[in-house]
Amino acid sequence: MVPVAYEYDGTCFWVGGGTTVLRTRKVRNVTAGRRRVALVVDDLPSFDPFVARGIRVYGVADGPLERTGMTGPGSFLRVVPTESWSWNLAGEPVGDDWFPATYRRHRPAGD
């Protein structure tokens, strides 16, 4: 597994950056035609109290595309989300109950 940078522009995710991303399995899979992808971004902002939050996104990827992102110029996959789940984005401490995931189906632009 190779960690990659990501950005969200309000419509799609941009995954990658730099030139080493071109050698990743992620890019090889997309260029071979396997364009359906999954992204998970999770975070543990605190251990005491324990706080966990994150998102899972299913989508369709294009690329790699050259662009300048937050990490500078490089190659990126553009991922248009089709479904997503998020949990505890408010960053509340985990207590006796776990926070349920929020599900969202995304519509293609223009629908």
Residue, then its C-alpha position, 0 to 999 in steps of 0.5 A: m500500500v502506498p499513501v497518496a495525497y488527496e484533495y476534494d474540490g466540491t465535485c470530485f477527489w484528486v488523488g496522487g501528486g508528484t511523479t511516483v504515483l505513476r508507479t502505484r497499483k492504484v494508477r495501474n488499475v485505473t489505466a488498465g480499465r478498472r475505473r471503479v475505486a474506493l477511497v477511505v480517509d480516516d483520522l484519530p485526532s485524539f486518543d484520550p478521549f478516543v475520537a475516530r472519524g472518517i469517510r469512505v467513498y466509492g467512485v469512478a476514476d479518470g487519469p492520470l491527469e497532470r495538474t497543480g494541486m495543494t502538494g504542487p504539480g504532479s499526476f493525479l487520478r480524478v475520482v467522481p464519487t457515486e456513494s459515500w459514508s461518513w462517521n463522526l465528522a464532528g469529532e465527538p469522543v466515543g462513548d458507550d455508543w458508536f456514531p452511526a455512519t451517514y450514507r449519501r448517494h451522489r448524482p452525476a453533474g447535470d442531474 
